[in-house]
């Protein structure tokens, strides 16, 4: 947008300079032409008067002397036709086409005393002419050569000065156009960045009030709107988290009462009914726990995005986050999920770590939570499958893979898998909340990574967490014992 506005202003500035320069140059040309014409017409009239006196007196010697002196002084030829002959000086003769034509017109009692407007380049000379005589009789004609080179040289100098002034003015106007464009569009760019930040984080910093009055008012209005939206989003997020947290107490009490009730039940039918209630209660507990985790993950994404927009680095507890080796997290989560895997008939293996070890910037507890969610997802929806975990160096990234050889997901299902409460239609009968992939996706984004889902070969699903690679911090040498 800046380039388009600047281009329009630049074109307008250049057009203004060109039109102004053209008008000035035309005025200079007319001024020099009129000045030269007045001087030469004065000389022409003087020669006509002297020639008339010579024609009536019958002597032309003085006239010839006057013509020669003029030609020597100004370098211009003079041609005078009298009834007794033609006088010439300065090399001008009637054989020259324009001189002959001017002489013929003067003999017809027609005057040519107007010069064409001067141009920087063109013929070196022109001629002016007029007849002389009495009111009823033409006694002769005077043709005067006008040397245009000195006037043209002066015109070229004026053109050069005007051209330099026009170039300087154009540069100043372009600079002013650039400053004005920046002054007008800077609030627009800030507003665009603020909209993007508000969309990504749910809040934005207060916009400075700068630029034209209309844009300053727009900035104030947007800041008020952003505060309202941020407050509303934060209230909604806090409401969900508080509601989920508060519901855990009555749900826990309800679970305790059901456990006590089961001790009092006698018949198998009563115990089956109580088991069904307990299963539903466990589903509610899982749902509440998932909602709490999702609220925490979304809060982390919002905080990280806001710090990134403010130019701050990701931090933990107010300090800089150090690079970690993700391999121990994979081993620990594989061991922790071992009993659950054996109950479902699945197996979990962890590939050897890469050499040299890969390091990423990520919260260690959140990395463990992401890996655990991916393992639980594989155990739940691919029972009896082989789950393989590995760390793979990728071009410009470090990949943490959790792959299974279960039924997998279609391309459309993989695209929708990170949505809240989404579950594959064929897994409707399997207990779950549909929040696991969403939590992993949010936590990955909060730590500067991303979750990628793809097909496994020959079948199954590959869930890969991709993080930018970083170098491990060098170990500090131990101080020698004193």
C-alpha positions in Angstrom: 0.0 0.0 0.0 2.8 2.4 0.8 4.4 1.9 -2.6 1.1 2.5 -4.3 0.4 5.7 -2.4 4.0 6.9 -2.8 3.9 6.1 -6.5 0.7 8.2 -7.0 2.2 11.1 -5.0 5.5 10.8 -6.9 3.7 10.9 -10.2 1.7 13.9 -9.2 4.8 15.7 -7.9 6.7 15.0 -11.1 3.8 16.1 -13.3 3.6 19.4 -11.3 7.3 19.9 -11.7 7.2 19.2 -15.4 4.3 21.5 -16.0 5.8 24.3 -13.9 9.2 23.9 -15.6 7.6 23.9 -19.0 5.7 27.1 -18.2 8.9 28.8 -16.9 10.9 27.6 -19.9 8.3 28.9 -22.3 8.2 32.2 -20.5 12.0 32.4 -20.7 11.9 31.6 -24.4 9.3 34.4 -25.1 11.3 36.9 -23.0 14.5 36.3 -24.9 12.7 36.3 -28.2 11.0 39.6 -27.5 14.2 41.1 -26.3 16.1 40.1 -29.4 13.2 41.1 -31.7 12.9 44.6 -30.2 16.7 45.2 -30.6 16.8 43.9 -34.2 13.6 45.7 -35.3 15.1 48.9 -33.9 18.2 48.4 -36.0 16.0 47.5 -39.0 14.0 50.7 -38.6 17.2 52.7 -38.4 18.6 51.2 -41.6 15.3 51.8 -43.3 15.4 55.5 -42.3 19.1 55.8 -43.4 18.3 54.0 -46.7 15.3 56.3 -47.3 17.5 59.4 -46.7 20.2 57.9 -49.1 17.5 57.2 -51.7 16.1 60.7 -51.6 19.5 62.3 -51.5 21.0 60.2 -54.2 24.1 59.0 -52.4 24.7 55.5 -50.9 28.4 55.7 -49.7 27.5 56.6 -46.2 24.8 53.9 -46.1 27.3 51.3 -47.1 29.8 52.4 -44.5 27.0 52.2 -41.8 26.1 48.7 -43.0 29.7 47.5 -42.9 30.2 48.9 -39.4 27.1 47.1 -38.2 28.1 43.8 -39.7 31.6 44.1 -38.2 30.2 44.9 -34.7 27.4 42.3 -34.5 28.4 39.7 -37.1 25.1 40.0 -38.9 24.5 40.7 -42.6 22.5 43.5 -44.0 20.9 43.6 -47.4 19.3 46.9 -48.8 17.8 47.2 -52.2 17.6 50.7 -53.7 16.3 51.8 -57.0 19.8 52.2 -58.2 21.1 48.8 -57.0 21.5 46.5 -54.0 23.9 47.1 -51.1 25.3 44.1 -49.2 27.3 43.6 -46.0 28.3 40.7 -43.7 28.0 38.1 -46.5 24.2 38.4 -46.8 22.9 38.3 -50.4 19.6 37.8 -52.1 20.8 34.4 -53.3 20.1 33.1 -49.9 16.6 31.6 -49.9 15.1 33.2 -46.9 16.8 36.6 -47.7 15.5 36.5 -51.3 12.0 35.6 -50.1 12.0 38.4 -47.5 13.3 40.9 -50.1 10.5 39.9 -52.5 7.9 40.4 -49.8 9.3 43.8 -48.8 9.1 44.9 -52.5 5.4 44.1 -52.2 5.2 46.5 -49.2 5.0 43.6 -46.7 7.0 43.6 -43.5 8.4 40.5 -41.7 9.6 41.7 -38.3 8.4 38.9 -36.1 10.9 36.2 -34.9 9.9 32.6 -34.2 10.1 31.7 -30.5 13.6 30.7 -29.6 14.4 27.0 -29.1 17.6 25.7 -27.5 18.7 24.2 -30.8 17.9 25.1 -34.4 19.0 27.3 -37.4 21.8 29.7 -36.6 20.0 32.8 -38.0 16.8 34.3 -39.3 16.0 37.4 -41.3 13.7 40.3 -40.7 12.7 42.8 -43.4 10.6 45.8 -44.1 10.1 48.2 -47.0 10.8 51.9 -47.0 9.5 54.7 -49.1 6.6 57.2 -49.2 3.0 56.6 -48.5 2.3 55.8 -52.1 5.6 54.4 -53.4 8.1 51.7 -52.2 11.6 53.1 -52.7 13.4 50.0 -51.5 13.7 47.2 -48.9 15.9 46.4 -46.0 16.7 42.8 -45.0 18.5 42.3 -41.7 20.1 39.0 -40.6 19.5 38.1 -37.0 22.2 35.9 -35.4 20.4 33.6 -32.9 23.4 31.7 -31.4 24.1 34.1 -28.5 20.4 34.2 -27.5 20.2 30.4 -27.9 23.3 30.0 -25.7 21.7 32.2 -23.1 18.4 30.1 -23.4 20.3 26.9 -22.9 21.9 28.3 -19.8 18.5 29.3 -18.5 17.2 25.8 -19.4 20.0 24.2 -17.4 19.3 26.4 -14.4 15.6 25.6 -14.6 16.4 21.9 -15.1 18.6 21.8 -12.0 16.0 23.7 -10.0 13.3 21.4 -11.2 15.4 18.3 -10.3 16.0 19.7 -6.8 12.3 20.6 -6.4 11.3 17.1 -7.6 13.7 15.5 -5.1 12.3 17.7 -2.3 8.7 16.9 -3.3 9.5 13.1 -3.5 11.1 13.3 0.0 8.0 15.2 1.3 5.7 12.6 -0.4 7.7 9.8 1.3 7.4 11.5 4.7 3.7 12.3 4.2 3.0 8.7 3.1 4.8 7.3 6.1 3.0 9.7 8.4 -0.3 8.7 7.0 0.2 5.0 6.6 2.3 4.3 9.8 -0.9 4.3 11.9 -2.5 2.0 9.3 0.4 -0.5 9.5 0.2 -0.3 13.3 -3.5 -1.0 13.2 -3.0 -4.0 10.9 -0.3 -5.4 13.2 -2.6 -4.9 16.2 -5.5 -6.7 14.4 -3.1 -9.6 13.6 -1.9 -9.6 17.2 -5.4 -9.5 18.6 -6.4 -12.4 16.4 -3.5 -14.5 17.5 -3.3 -13.7 21.2 -6.6 -12.2 22.1 -5.1 -9.0 23.2 -2.8 -6.2 22.0 -0.9 -3.2 23.2 -2.4 0.2 23.2 -1.9 1.9 19.9 -0.1 5.3 19.9 -2.2 8.2 18.7 -0.3 9.4 15.6 -1.0 10.5 12.1 -4.0 12.5 10.7 -6.9 13.3 13.1 -9.1 10.7 11.5 -6.5 7.9 12.0 -5.8 9.1 15.6 -9.5 8.7 16.4 -9.5 5.3 14.7 -6.5 4.2 16.8 -8.4 5.3 20.0 -11.5 3.4 18.9 -9.6 0.3 18.1 -7.7 0.4 21.5 -11.1 0.6 23.3 -12.5 -2.2 21.2 -9.3 -4.3 21.8 -9.5 -3.9 25.6 -13.2 -4.9 25.5 -12.5 -8.0 23.4 -9.4 -9.0 25.4 -11.4 -8.6 28.7 -14.2 -10.7 27.2 -11.9 -13.5 26.0 -10.0 -13.5 29.3 -13.3 -13.7 31.2 -14.5 -16.6 29.1 -11.3 -18.4 29.5 -11.2 -17.9 33.2 -14.9 -18.9 33.5 -14.2 -22.2 31.8 -11.1 -22.9 33.9 -12.9 -21.9 37.2 -16.0 -23.9 36.3 -14.0 -27.0 35.4 -12.0 -26.6 38.6 -15.1 -26.1 40.8 -16.9 -29.0 39.3 -14.1 -31.4 40.3 -15.1 -31.1 44.0 -18.8 -32.1 43.6 -17.7 -34.8 41.1 -15.2 -36.1 43.5 -17.8 -36.2 46.3 -20.2 -37.9 44.0 -17.6 -40.5 43.1 -17.0 -41.2 46.8 -20.8 -41.6 47.4 -21.1 -44.1 44.6 -18.1 -46.0 45.9 -19.9 -46.2 49.3 -23.1 -47.1 47.6 -21.5 -50.0 45.8 -20.5 -51.5 49.2 -24.2 -51.7 50.1 -25.5 -53.1 46.8 -26.4 -56.8 46.9 -27.7 -57.9 43.5 -25.7 -58.2 40.3 -28.2 -55.9 38.5 -27.7 -53.2 41.1 -23.9 -53.5 40.8 -24.0 -53.3 37.0 -26.1 -50.1 37.2 -23.7 -48.6 39.7 -20.8 -49.6 37.4 -22.5 -47.8 34.5 -22.9 -44.6 36.6 -19.3 -44.9 37.7 -18.1 -45.2 34.1 -20.1 -42.1 33.1 -18.7 -40.2 36.1 -15.2 -41.2 35.0 -16.0 -39.8 31.6 -17.0 -36.5 33.2 -13.8 -36.4 35.2 -11.8 -37.0 32.1 -13.7 -34.3 30.3 -13.1 -31.8 33.1 -9.4 -32.6 33.3 -9.2 -32.2 29.5 -10.9 -28.8 29.6 -8.5 -27.7 32.4 -5.5 -28.8 30.4 -6.9 -27.1 27.2 -7.5 -23.8 29.1 -4.0 -23.9 30.5 -2.5 -24.7 27.0 -4.5 -21.9 25.3 -3.4 -19.5 28.1 0.2 -20.5 27.4 -0.2 -19.9 23.6 -1.7 -16.5 24.4 1.1 -15.5 26.7 3.9 -16.8 24.4 2.3 -15.0 21.4 2.0 -11.8 23.3 5.6 -11.9 24.4 6.7 -12.7 20.9 4.8 -9.7 19.5 6.5 -7.6 22.1 9.9 -8.8 21.0 10.6 -11.0 24.2 12.0 -14.5 24.2 10.1 -17.5 25.6 10.8 -17.9 29.3 10.0 -20.1 32.2 9.2 -18.5 35.6 10.5 -15.2 34.4 13.9 -16.6 33.2 15.3 -17.5 29.9 14.4 -21.1 28.8 17.5 -23.3 28.3 17.7 -25.9 25.5 16.9 -29.5 26.6 17.5 -32.9 25.2 14.0 -34.4 24.5 15.2 -38.0 24.5 14.8 -38.6 28.3 11.2 -37.4 28.1 10.4 -40.1 25.6 12.0 -42.8 27.7 10.2 -41.7 30.9 6.8 -41.5 29.2 7.4 -44.9 27.5 8.1 -46.5 30.8 5.1 -44.7 32.5 2.8 -46.0 29.7 4.1 -49.5 29.8 1.4 -51.0 32.1 -1.4 -49.5 30.1 0.2 -50.8 26.9 0.4 -54.3 28.2 -3.3 -54.2 29.2 -4.3 -53.3 25.6 -1.9 -55.7 24.0 0.2 -52.9 22.6 4.0 -52.5 22.6 6.2 -49.4 22.9 9.7 -49.0 21.7 12.0 -46.0 21.6 14.7 -45.7 18.9 18.2 -44.9 19.8 19.0 -41.1 20.2 20.6 -39.3 17.2 24.3 -38.5 17.3 25.0 -35.8 18.2 22.1 -35.3 20.5 19.4 -33.0 19.3 18.3 -30.1 21.5 15.2 -27.9 21.5 13.8 -25.0 23.4 10.7 -26.3 25.2 9.2 -26.5 28.6 10.3 -30.0 29.9 7.0 -30.6 31.8 4.9 -29.6 28.8 7.0 -31.7 26.4 6.3 -34.7 28.7 2.6 -33.9 28.7 2.5 -33.7 24.9 4.3 -37.0 24.5 2.0 -38.6 27.1 -1.1 -37.4 25.2 0.2 -38.8 21.9 1.0 -42.2 23.5 -2.5 -42.3 25.2 -4.1 -41.4 21.9 -2.3 -44.3 20.2 -3.2 -46.8 23.0 -6.8 -45.7 23.0 -7.5 -45.7 19.3 -5.0 -48.3 18.1 -5.3 -51.1 20.7 -2.8 -53.9 20.2 -0.6 -51.8 17.9 3.1 -51.3 18.0 4.0 -47.8 19.0 7.4 -46.5 18.0 9.0 -43.2 19.3 12.0 -41.5 17.8 13.8 -38.3 17.5 14.6 -37.4 13.9 16.8 -34.5 12.7 14.9 -32.7 9.9 15.9 -29.9 7.5 15.7 -26.8 9.8 13.8 -28.7 12.6 14.0 -31.5 15.2 11.1 -34.0 14.9 9.8 -36.0 17.9 7.7 -38.8 16.4 5.1 -41.1 18.0 4.0 -43.6 15.3 1.6 -46.5 15.4 0.6 -49.2 13.0 -3.1 -48.9 13.8 -5.9 -48.0 11.4 -4.7 -44.4 11.1 -6.7 -41.4 9.8 -7.7 -40.2 6.4 -6.4 -36.8 5.0 -9.7 -35.0 5.9 -9.6 -36.6 9.4 -6.0 -35.5 10.0 -6.9 -32.0 9.0 -9.8 -31.9 11.6 -8.0 -33.9 14.3 -6.8 -30.9 16.2 -10.3 -29.3 16.6 -11.9 -29.2 20.0 -13.9 -32.3 20.9 -13.3 -33.9 17.4 -13.3 -37.6 17.2 -13.3 -40.0 14.2 -16.7 -41.3 13.4 -15.4 -44.9 13.6 -14.3 -44.3 17.2 -17.6 -43.0 18.6 -17.8 -46.1 20.8 -14.4 -45.5 22.4 -14.3 -43.4 25.5 -12.5 -40.1 25.1 -12.9 -36.4 25.2 -11.6 -35.4 21.8 -9.3 -32.8 23.4 -6.0 -34.7 23.4 -4.8 -33.6 20.0 -6.0 -30.0 20.6 -4.0 -29.8 23.8 -0.9 -31.1 22.1 -1.3 -28.7 19.2 -1.7 -25.7 21.6 1.2 -26.7 23.8 3.5 -27.2 20.7 2.6 -23.7 19.5 3.2 -22.2 22.9 6.7 -23.6 22.8 7.5 -22.4 19.3 6.8 -25.8 17.6 3.9 -27.4 15.7 2.1 -30.7 15.5 2.1 -32.5 12.1 0.0 -35.6 11.4 0.8 -38.0 8.5 0.3 -41.6 7.3 2.5 -44.3 8.5 3.8 -47.1 6.2 2.1 -49.4 5.4 -0.7 -48.2 7.7 -1.2 -46.2 10.9 -0.6 -42.7 12.1 2.6 -40.6 12.6 2.2 -37.7 15.0 5.3 -35.5 14.8 6.2 -32.6 17.0 8.6 -30.2 15.1 10.8 -27.7 16.9 13.5 -25.4 15.7 17.0 -26.9 16.5 19.3 -25.1 18.9 22.8 -25.7 20.1 23.2 -27.1 23.6 24.6 -24.8 26.2 28.3 -25.6 27.0 28.8 -27.1 30.4 30.4 -24.8 32.9 33.8 -26.1 34.1 33.9 -27.1 37.7 35.9 -25.0 40.0 39.0 -26.8 41.4 38.9 -27.7 45.0 40.7 -25.2 47.1 
